[in-house]
Amino acid sequence: MRIECNICGGTNLVAGGLRGLMVCQDCSAHPVTRILWLLLTESGLLRPGVRILHIAPERAFADRLRAVAGENYDPVDIDPAGYAHVPGTRPFDLCADAAELPSAFYDLVIHSHVMEHVKCNVTAVLWHLHRALRPGGLHLCCIPFTRDRYSSEDLAPLSQEDAIARFGQNDHVRIFGARDVQDTVGRLFRLPGDYDLLRRFPAELLDRYAIPDVARAGWTPHSVLALAKDDLLLA
C-alpha cells in the first residue's frame, strides 16, 4: 500500500523520535497532526470565512488554514517567537487571556499538546476556549493521556529535574491519566466511553496515512477530541 501524508501528499515518511513514529519529511507532520487534519477535513468547516483560533500552530497545516480563513485565521501562542514559521502569530497567555475571548465567536478552536503546559486551572482554560466556540463549531484538541497512570499536577515552582521525573518533560505541570479520563476531562466534556478511531475511519485509510495502532484505540498521548458546542457539561 502507498503510504503518504494526508496533509501535503508527501510520500517521504520516516520513523523518528523516541517513539519511532512516522514523520513527514516534507511538512513535519506527526501522526497526531495527520489525525487532526483527518478530523478537520471530515468536519466540513474548512470553508472560506471560517473563524479559527489556532493555539501553538502546527507548521504542517497553518498555511492551509490561513489560505481558507484569510484574515479570520488567528494563530496564537504564549511565545510567538517560537512560531516564526507562522507569520502573524500573536502573544496569548491562556491563563490571563482565555477569559477575555469573545463568546460564540470561532468556528474552530484547535490545540494539540498544550494543556499539559498550562500553569493555572486547566478546567477553567478549557471552559473558556469552549465558550468562545460558535454553535455548530468544533473544538479540536489533542490532550495527551498517559497509559496506566492517574492524573496529577503541581502548579508550585518545580525544578526541571522534578518536572521531568513527575510529568515527563521539563516544562510540563501535569499528567492527564488514562485511568481517570472520565473523572477529569470527562466531567467537563461529554466523551465516548472509550477512544477508537476505527469507529470513524477505516483501517485501510489509517494505514495509508501511517497512523499507528497505538494511536487508534485507547486513551493515549495521540488521542484527539472533536468536541461540539453541546458537548460541554458545565453550563
N, C-alpha and C positions, 0 to 999 in steps of 0.2 A: 504494500500500500504506500502511496505517496504521502510523505509527512511534510506538512507546511504550516506556516504561521497564518492564522486566520485574520490577522490584523494587516500585515504588509504583503502577504503572499510569498514571503521568502521561504526557501527550502533549506537554508543553511542553519539547521537547529543542532546545537552541540550540548552535550551533557557537561554541566559545570557546577561550581559552588560546593558547599558542604553536603548537599543532598543529592547531587548528581542529576538534577532536573534539567530538562531540555530548554535551553535559552536560545532565542532567535538572534543570530549574529547581525541581522540587518536592522532590527528595530529595538532590540534588547528586551523583548517580551518574555517574561517567565510564564509558567503555567497559570498562575493566578491572574496575570494580565490578560491572557488569552481567554480565561473563563469570564472575566469582567466584560471583555469585548463580545463574547458569545451572548451574554445576557443583555448587553446594550443593544446589539443588533436585533435580538429577538423582541425587545420591548416595543419597537416601533416608534420610539420617542426621538430618534435621531432624524429630525426634520428641521428645515430652515426656521430660524427664530426661536428654537428651543432655548430655554434659560438653564445654564449648567453651572453649578458650584463644584469645582474640582479641587479637592484638598490634596496637597503633596502630589501634584500632577505627574502621571506616568509619561515618560518620554515616548513610549510606543504609540500612544493614541492621542496625545494632547493636540497635535496639529490637526488631526482628523476631526476632533470635537470642535476646534476653532473654525474649521472650514464649514462645518454645518451650522454652528450657532452664531458665528460672526462676533459682533460686539456684545452679545449675550453670554459669551463664554467667560467665566470668572475663575481663573486659576489662582489659588492662594496657598500660602504656607507661612509658618512661623519664621522661617529663614529663607526668604526668596532668593538670596544669593546662591543657594544650593540648587536652584532651578533655572539656571541661565539657558537651558535647552527649551524653556517655555517662556518666551518673551511676554512681559506684562504680568508676570506672577506678582501679586501684591502681598504685603505683610498681613498676616492674620493669625492671631493668638486664640486658639479655641477656648481657652479658659476665660479670656477677657472679652472676646468679640462675638462668640456664638450667640449670646443673649441679645445682641444688637441686630441680628439678621432679621430682615422683614419676614413676616408670616406669609405663608402660602404664595411664595414668590418664584421658587425654582421648580423646573420640570424634572431635573436630575440633580441629585446630590451624590457625589462619588468620593469615596476614600478607601484606601487599602493599607493595612498595617500602620495605622495612625493611632488608634485608640490606646495601644499599649504604652504610648509615649506621653499621654496627656496627664499633666501634673495637677489635676484637680478632680472634682467629682465627675466621673466619666458618664454616669447616667444622665446628669444634667446636660452635658455637652451633646450626647446623642439625642436627647429630647428636643433641644433647641434646633439641631440640624433637621430633625424630622418636622418640627413646627414650620420651618422655612420651606417645606415641600408643598407644592400645589396638589389639590385633589387630582387624581389621575397621573401623578408623577411617580417617580421611583427613587428610593434611597438605596443606592447600590454600594455595598461595602464589604470588604474582607476584614473580619475581626478574627485574628489568629487564635484558634482554640488548641491548647496543648493536650495531647492524648494522655490519659491516665493521670491527670492532675486535677486538683480543685483550684478554683480561682483564688488569687491573693494579690494584695497590693500594699505599697508603702509609699506614702507621699512625703515622708520625712527625708531630709538630705541623706543621700547614700553615696558611699564611695563607688567608683567604677567597678572595683572588685566585688563589692557586695551586690551591686545591681546585676552583674554577670552571673554570680553564684545563685541568686534568688530568682531572677527573671530572664536570664539567658542573653542579655545584651546590656552594654554599659549605659544606655540611655532609656531603658525600659523601667517603668514604675509599677507594672502589674503583669500578671498572667491571667488570661481567660482560660479556665479549665474546661476540658471536655466533659468531666464528670458532673458538673453542676450548671450546664448551659441553661437549662430551663429555669433554674432558680436565680440566675443572674441576668443575662441579656433577655432570657425568656420571660422575665417579669416586666420588661419594658415593651418588647415587641412580640407579636404572635409569630412563633416559629414552628416549623414542622417537628414532628416527634423525633425524626432522625433526618440526617442530611444525606441526600442521594441524588447526584447529578443525572444518573441514568433514568430517573423519572421524567427528566426534562429533555435530554438529548440522547440519541442512540450511541451505543458503544463505538460503532464504526466512525462516527463524526469525532468523538473524543480521541480515538486512536489517530485519526488523520491530523488532528491539531496537537498531538503529543501531550495530551492531558493524562498524567499517570494515574494508575489505580489508586494510589494513596490520596489523590485529590478528588476522587469521585464519590466516595462514600465515607460517612462518619465525620464527626466534628474534628477538624484538623486546622493547622495554620493556613490551609488553602481554601477553607470554606468561604464562599461568597454568598451574602444575603441580598436578596432582591425584595425590598420591603415597600409595600404600597402604603399610601397615606393612612388607610384604615387598619393597618397592622399595628399601629400604636395602641398599647393597652392602658397607658396612663393619660387620662384626659387633661 
